[in-house]
């Protein structure tokens, strides 16, 4: 259901998580820590693509760390 919503320049929580290579729970944690600021639309949180890419650029290893 989350992936049904498409708004140009914006990502849903699930899409933002996929873009960052993390879980949706991690994205919610970033919101709680006030590192991301979503907008509410149609009952969902939307994140600006620029904000997600900027966060990704400042954390280049995000989503790539794996415990062996």
JOQUI-V860756 format. One record per residue. RES is the residue in one letter. SS is DSSP state (alpha for helix, beta for strand, coil for the rest). OMEGA is omega in whole degrees, -180 to 180 (none if undefined). Layout:
BEGIN
res=[RES | RES]
ss=[SS | SS]
omega=[OMEGA | OMEGA]
END
This chain:
BEGIN
res=[X | X | X | X | X | X | X | X | X | X | X | X | X | X | X | X | X | X | X | X | X | X | X | X | X | X | X | X | X | X | X | X | X | X | X | X | X | X | X | X | X | X | X | X | X | X | X | X | X | X | X | X | X | X | X | X | X | X | X | X | X | X | X | X | X | X | X | X]
ss=[coil | alpha | alpha | alpha | coil | coil | beta | coil | coil | beta | beta | beta | alpha | alpha | alpha | alpha | alpha | alpha | alpha | alpha | coil | coil | coil | alpha | alpha | alpha | alpha | alpha | alpha | alpha | alpha | alpha | coil | coil | coil | coil | coil | coil | beta | beta | beta | coil | coil | beta | beta | beta | beta | beta | alpha | alpha | alpha | alpha | alpha | alpha | alpha | alpha | alpha | alpha | coil | coil | coil | coil | coil | coil | coil | coil | coil | coil]
omega=[-178 | -176 | 179 | -177 | 177 | 177 | -176 | 177 | -178 | 179 | 172 | 179 | -180 | 179 | 178 | 179 | 178 | 179 | -179 | -178 | -179 | 178 | 174 | 178 | 179 | 177 | 177 | 178 | 177 | 176 | 179 | 180 | -180 | 174 | 173 | -177 | -179 | 172 | 178 | 177 | 179 | 178 | -179 | 173 | 176 | -178 | 178 | 179 | -179 | 179 | 180 | -180 | 177 | 178 | 179 | -180 | -180 | 178 | -172 | -179 | -179 | 179 | -179 | -179 | 179 | 177 | -178 | none]
END
